[in-house]
Amino acid sequence: MMRFIRIASVAVIVALTSQLMAEPQKVLKVAVAASGQITAGGAPTTVEALAPILSDLARAKGVVWYYREAAKAEPHPNALKVLSAIIEHNVPVRLSSKADYSDVIDDKGRSVPPQ
């Protein structure tokens, strides 16, 4: 009987784990142009309009993929406002140096493929 309980427990754990892994994480792609124009999900927006979107994303345990044009130049004030809003809403963020979000900036500042 104990063996059956152990096997059943393992089966339940595996089933729940695979179900959790199968659920796609909600992603909001946010970009800030060198001019300061902000887009979220490909649509123009403002920092003020972004706040409730970030709030909803935080509740859904989503993540922001963030790209800033001309990253080596001094950031436009809107870039700093966007990052502050992301932090304020406690949303995880993945930084990218490419407009198509095909890379990730790692903790050493290197562009690496996403994992």
TORBA-734482 format. One record per atom (N, C-alpha, C): x, y, z; residue number from 1; atom name. Coordinates in pm, whole numbers. Layout:
BEGIN
X / Y / Z / NUM / CA
...
//
This chain:
BEGIN
82 / -119 / 0 / 1 / N
0 / 0 / 0 / 1 / CA
87 / 127 / 0 / 1 / C
194 / 126 / 80 / 2 / N
283 / 242 / 85 / 2 / CA
348 / 267 / -51 / 2 / C
381 / 157 / -119 / 3 / N
444 / 172 / -251 / 3 / CA
346 / 240 / -347 / 3 / C
220 / 202 / -342 / 4 / N
118 / 262 / -427 / 4 / CA
106 / 412 / -399 / 4 / C
106 / 449 / -271 / 5 / N
95 / 590 / -232 / 5 / CA
214 / 669 / -285 / 5 / C
334 / 613 / -274 / 6 / N
454 / 681 / -325 / 6 / CA
445 / 699 / -476 / 6 / C
406 / 595 / -547 / 7 / N
395 / 603 / -693 / 7 / CA
288 / 705 / -733 / 7 / C
175 / 702 / -664 / 8 / N
68 / 798 / -693 / 8 / CA
114 / 940 / -664 / 8 / C
188 / 960 / -557 / 9 / N
239 / 1093 / -522 / 9 / CA
333 / 1145 / -629 / 9 / C
423 / 1060 / -673 / 10 / N
517 / 1100 / -778 / 10 / CA
440 / 1134 / -906 / 10 / C
341 / 1055 / -940 / 11 / N
262 / 1080 / -1060 / 11 / CA
191 / 1215 / -1053 / 11 / C
136 / 1248 / -937 / 12 / N
69 / 1376 / -919 / 12 / CA
168 / 1491 / -932 / 12 / C
284 / 1478 / -870 / 13 / N
387 / 1582 / -878 / 13 / CA
432 / 1603 / -1022 / 13 / C
456 / 1497 / -1094 / 14 / N
497 / 1507 / -1235 / 14 / CA
388 / 1572 / -1317 / 14 / C
263 / 1534 / -1294 / 15 / N
152 / 1592 / -1370 / 15 / CA
139 / 1742 / -1344 / 15 / C
146 / 1781 / -1218 / 16 / N
136 / 1923 / -1184 / 16 / CA
253 / 2003 / -1239 / 16 / C
373 / 1948 / -1230 / 17 / N
492 / 2016 / -1281 / 17 / CA
481 / 2035 / -1432 / 17 / C
442 / 1933 / -1504 / 18 / N
431 / 1946 / -1649 / 18 / CA
320 / 2043 / -1688 / 18 / C
213 / 2047 / -1609 / 19 / N
105 / 2142 / -1636 / 19 / CA
155 / 2285 / -1616 / 19 / C
228 / 2309 / -1508 / 20 / N
282 / 2443 / -1483 / 20 / CA
381 / 2484 / -1590 / 20 / C
463 / 2390 / -1634 / 21 / N
562 / 2421 / -1736 / 21 / CA
495 / 2445 / -1871 / 21 / C
379 / 2388 / -1894 / 22 / N
311 / 2402 / -2022 / 22 / CA
241 / 2537 / -2036 / 22 / C
209 / 2600 / -1923 / 23 / N
142 / 2729 / -1929 / 23 / CA
241 / 2836 / -1970 / 23 / C
215 / 2904 / -2082 / 24 / N
308 / 3008 / -2126 / 24 / CA
304 / 3129 / -2033 / 24 / C
419 / 3186 / -2011 / 25 / N
427 / 3304 / -1927 / 25 / CA
385 / 3425 / -2011 / 25 / C
309 / 3513 / -1951 / 26 / N
266 / 3634 / -2022 / 26 / CA
386 / 3726 / -2038 / 26 / C
405 / 3775 / -2159 / 27 / N
518 / 3861 / -2193 / 27 / CA
465 / 3991 / -2251 / 27 / C
517 / 4102 / -2201 / 28 / N
488 / 4233 / -2258 / 28 / CA
619 / 4288 / -2314 / 28 / C
623 / 4308 / -2444 / 29 / N
742 / 4363 / -2508 / 29 / CA
731 / 4515 / -2506 / 29 / C
827 / 4578 / -2439 / 30 / N
830 / 4723 / -2424 / 30 / CA
957 / 4775 / -2490 / 30 / C
941 / 4878 / -2573 / 31 / N
1056 / 4939 / -2639 / 31 / CA
1051 / 5090 / -2619 / 31 / C
1170 / 5149 / -2604 / 32 / N
1181 / 5295 / -2595 / 32 / CA
1276 / 5339 / -2704 / 32 / C
1227 / 5423 / -2795 / 33 / N
1308 / 5475 / -2904 / 33 / CA
1403 / 5582 / -2851 / 33 / C
1505 / 5613 / -2927 / 34 / N
1600 / 5719 / -2889 / 34 / CA
1528 / 5852 / -2871 / 34 / C
1418 / 5871 / -2944 / 35 / N
1339 / 5994 / -2933 / 35 / CA
1254 / 5999 / -2806 / 35 / C
1242 / 5884 / -2738 / 36 / N
1160 / 5878 / -2617 / 36 / CA
1024 / 5815 / -2640 / 36 / C
989 / 5785 / -2766 / 37 / N
861 / 5720 / -2794 / 37 / CA
860 / 5581 / -2732 / 37 / C
750 / 5547 / -2667 / 38 / N
734 / 5419 / -2597 / 38 / CA
634 / 5333 / -2672 / 38 / C
666 / 5206 / -2689 / 39 / N
568 / 5111 / -2741 / 39 / CA
558 / 4995 / -2642 / 39 / C
438 / 4941 / -2632 / 40 / N
412 / 4823 / -2548 / 40 / CA
327 / 4729 / -2630 / 40 / C
377 / 4610 / -2650 / 41 / N
306 / 4515 / -2734 / 41 / CA
295 / 4562 / -2878 / 41 / C
389 / 4647 / -2920 / 42 / N
391 / 4698 / -3057 / 42 / CA
308 / 4823 / -3080 / 42 / C
234 / 4868 / -2980 / 43 / N
149 / 4987 / -2994 / 43 / CA
207 / 5105 / -2917 / 43 / C
200 / 5224 / -2974 / 44 / N
248 / 5342 / -2901 / 44 / CA
171 / 5359 / -2771 / 44 / C
243 / 5404 / -2668 / 45 / N
181 / 5425 / -2538 / 45 / CA
256 / 5533 / -2463 / 45 / C
212 / 5562 / -2343 / 46 / N
279 / 5657 / -2254 / 46 / CA
311 / 5585 / -2123 / 46 / C
394 / 5647 / -2043 / 47 / N
425 / 5589 / -1912 / 47 / CA
298 / 5579 / -1828 / 47 / C
213 / 5680 / -1836 / 48 / N
90 / 5681 / -1759 / 48 / CA
-2 / 5565 / -1801 / 48 / C
-12 / 5541 / -1930 / 49 / N
-96 / 5432 / -1979 / 49 / CA
-34 / 5296 / -1953 / 49 / C
97 / 5292 / -1939 / 50 / N
168 / 5167 / -1915 / 50 / CA
147 / 5115 / -1773 / 50 / C
126 / 5205 / -1678 / 51 / N
114 / 5167 / -1536 / 51 / CA
6 / 5061 / -1511 / 51 / C
-119 / 5079 / -1557 / 52 / N
-219 / 4974 / -1530 / 52 / CA
-188 / 4843 / -1603 / 52 / C
-124 / 4853 / -1719 / 53 / N
-85 / 4732 / -1792 / 53 / CA
17 / 4654 / -1710 / 53 / C
113 / 4725 / -1652 / 54 / N
215 / 4660 / -1569 / 54 / CA
153 / 4601 / -1442 / 54 / C
56 / 4669 / -1388 / 55 / N
-13 / 4618 / -1269 / 55 / CA
-83 / 4486 / -1300 / 55 / C
-152 / 4481 / -1413 / 56 / N
-219 / 4356 / -1456 / 56 / CA
-117 / 4246 / -1483 / 56 / C
-7 / 4283 / -1545 / 57 / N
99 / 4187 / -1577 / 57 / CA
159 / 4130 / -1449 / 57 / C
178 / 4213 / -1349 / 58 / N
233 / 4166 / -1221 / 58 / CA
139 / 4065 / -1157 / 58 / C
9 / 4092 / -1161 / 59 / N
-90 / 3999 / -1104 / 59 / CA
-90 / 3865 / -1179 / 59 / C
-62 / 3871 / -1309 / 60 / N
-59 / 3749 / -1391 / 60 / CA
77 / 3680 / -1386 / 60 / C
168 / 3735 / -1304 / 61 / N
304 / 3681 / -1291 / 61 / CA
376 / 3677 / -1426 / 61 / C
355 / 3784 / -1503 / 62 / N
419 / 3797 / -1634 / 62 / CA
556 / 3860 / -1624 / 62 / C
612 / 3889 / -1740 / 63 / N
746 / 3945 / -1749 / 63 / CA
749 / 4050 / -1861 / 63 / C
834 / 4149 / -1843 / 64 / N
856 / 4251 / -1946 / 64 / CA
983 / 4217 / -2020 / 64 / C
976 / 4219 / -2153 / 65 / N
1096 / 4215 / -2236 / 65 / CA
1119 / 4358 / -2278 / 65 / C
1233 / 4414 / -2239 / 66 / N
1261 / 4557 / -2255 / 66 / CA
1374 / 4579 / -2354 / 66 / C
1351 / 4669 / -2448 / 67 / N
1452 / 4709 / -2545 / 67 / CA
1459 / 4861 / -2548 / 67 / C
1582 / 4913 / -2550 / 68 / N
1601 / 5058 / -2564 / 68 / CA
1693 / 5084 / -2681 / 68 / C
1642 / 5161 / -2775 / 69 / N
1721 / 5200 / -2891 / 69 / CA
1839 / 5286 / -2846 / 69 / C
1951 / 5272 / -2912 / 70 / N
2072 / 5349 / -2881 / 70 / CA
2112 / 5331 / -2734 / 70 / C
2126 / 5207 / -2695 / 71 / N
2152 / 5175 / -2554 / 71 / CA
2285 / 5228 / -2503 / 71 / C
2380 / 5254 / -2591 / 72 / N
2510 / 5305 / -2545 / 72 / CA
2508 / 5456 / -2524 / 72 / C
2405 / 5523 / -2574 / 73 / N
2391 / 5667 / -2557 / 73 / CA
2320 / 5697 / -2425 / 73 / C
2320 / 5822 / -2387 / 74 / N
2247 / 5865 / -2267 / 74 / CA
2099 / 5835 / -2287 / 74 / C
2033 / 5773 / -2190 / 75 / N
1892 / 5737 / -2209 / 75 / CA
1800 / 5859 / -2209 / 75 / C
1697 / 5852 / -2289 / 76 / N
1591 / 5953 / -2287 / 76 / CA
1522 / 5943 / -2151 / 76 / C
1475 / 6054 / -2095 / 77 / N
1406 / 6048 / -1965 / 77 / CA
1291 / 5946 / -1962 / 77 / C
1224 / 5924 / -2076 / 78 / N
1115 / 5826 / -2079 / 78 / CA
1166 / 5685 / -2052 / 78 / C
1288 / 5655 / -2095 / 79 / N
1344 / 5522 / -2069 / 79 / CA
1358 / 5498 / -1919 / 79 / C
1402 / 5600 / -1848 / 80 / N
1416 / 5588 / -1703 / 80 / CA
1279 / 5578 / -1636 / 80 / C
1181 / 5652 / -1689 / 81 / N
1045 / 5645 / -1633 / 81 / CA
984 / 5506 / -1653 / 81 / C
1009 / 5447 / -1769 / 82 / N
957 / 5313 / -1798 / 82 / CA
1019 / 5212 / -1702 / 82 / C
1150 / 5218 / -1687 / 83 / N
1217 / 5125 / -1595 / 83 / CA
1169 / 5145 / -1452 / 83 / C
1149 / 5269 / -1412 / 84 / N
1096 / 5296 / -1277 / 84 / CA
957 / 5236 / -1259 / 84 / C
874 / 5247 / -1363 / 85 / N
738 / 5190 / -1355 / 85 / CA
744 / 5038 / -1345 / 85 / C
834 / 4977 / -1419 / 86 / N
850 / 4830 / -1413 / 86 / CA
890 / 4788 / -1273 / 86 / C
986 / 4860 / -1216 / 87 / N
1033 / 4830 / -1080 / 87 / CA
921 / 4855 / -978 / 87 / C
851 / 4966 / -995 / 88 / N
742 / 5001 / -902 / 88 / CA
634 / 4893 / -899 / 88 / C
607 / 4831 / -1012 / 89 / N
504 / 4727 / -1020 / 89 / CA
561 / 4587 / -995 / 89 / C
690 / 4582 / -967 / 90 / N
756 / 4456 / -929 / 90 / CA
739 / 4348 / -1036 / 90 / C
761 / 4387 / -1161 / 91 / N
751 / 4294 / -1273 / 91 / CA
893 / 4254 / -1314 / 91 / C
919 / 4126 / -1326 / 92 / N
1051 / 4084 / -1374 / 92 / CA
1074 / 4139 / -1515 / 92 / C
1200 / 4168 / -1545 / 93 / N
1232 / 4227 / -1675 / 93 / CA
1350 / 4154 / -1738 / 93 / C
1339 / 4134 / -1868 / 94 / N
1448 / 4075 / -1946 / 94 / CA
1494 / 4182 / -2042 / 94 / C
1621 / 4221 / -2033 / 95 / N
1676 / 4326 / -2118 / 95 / CA
1726 / 4267 / -2249 / 95 / C
1706 / 4341 / -2357 / 96 / N
1752 / 4297 / -2488 / 96 / CA
1822 / 4413 / -2558 / 96 / C
1925 / 4382 / -2635 / 97 / N
1994 / 4485 / -2712 / 97 / CA
1946 / 4487 / -2856 / 97 / C
1853 / 4398 / -2890 / 98 / N
1803 / 4388 / -3027 / 98 / CA
1654 / 4418 / -3030 / 98 / C
1612 / 4493 / -3132 / 99 / N
1473 / 4534 / -3143 / 99 / CA
1377 / 4417 / -3160 / 99 / C
1429 / 4302 / -3205 / 100 / N
1342 / 4184 / -3219 / 100 / CA
1344 / 4094 / -3096 / 100 / C
1412 / 4140 / -2990 / 101 / N
1419 / 4070 / -2861 / 101 / CA
1483 / 3932 / -2873 / 101 / C
1571 / 3914 / -2971 / 102 / N
1631 / 3783 / -2995 / 102 / CA
1755 / 3756 / -2911 / 102 / C
1787 / 3848 / -2820 / 103 / N
1898 / 3824 / -2728 / 103 / CA
1857 / 3867 / -2589 / 103 / C
1944 / 3837 / -2494 / 104 / N
1925 / 3877 / -2355 / 104 / CA
2056 / 3937 / -2308 / 104 / C
2047 / 4045 / -2233 / 105 / N
2166 / 4102 / -2172 / 105 / CA
2185 / 4033 / -2038 / 105 / C
2299 / 3964 / -2023 / 106 / N
2321 / 3890 / -1899 / 106 / CA
2375 / 3981 / -1789 / 106 / C
2403 / 3923 / -1674 / 107 / N
2448 / 4002 / -1558 / 107 / CA
2586 / 4063 / -1576 / 107 / C
2657 / 4025 / -1681 / 108 / N
2788 / 4084 / -1711 / 108 / CA
2779 / 4184 / -1825 / 108 / C
2656 / 4213 / -1870 / 109 / N
2636 / 4310 / -1977 / 109 / CA
2658 / 4256 / -2116 / 109 / C
2665 / 4124 / -2129 / 110 / N
2689 / 4060 / -2259 / 110 / CA
2557 / 4022 / -2324 / 110 / C
2556 / 4031 / -2456 / 111 / N
2441 / 3987 / -2534 / 111 / CA
2454 / 3835 / -2555 / 111 / C
2355 / 3760 / -2506 / 112 / N
2357 / 3614 / -2519 / 112 / CA
2222 / 3567 / -2572 / 112 / C
2218 / 3448 / -2632 / 113 / N
2089 / 3395 / -2677 / 113 / CA
1999 / 3367 / -2557 / 113 / C
1867 / 3383 / -2576 / 114 / N
1775 / 3350 / -2465 / 114 / CA
1779 / 3202 / -2434 / 114 / C
1750 / 3169 / -2310 / 115 / N
1753 / 3028 / -2268 / 115 / CA
1615 / 2972 / -2260 / 115 / C
//
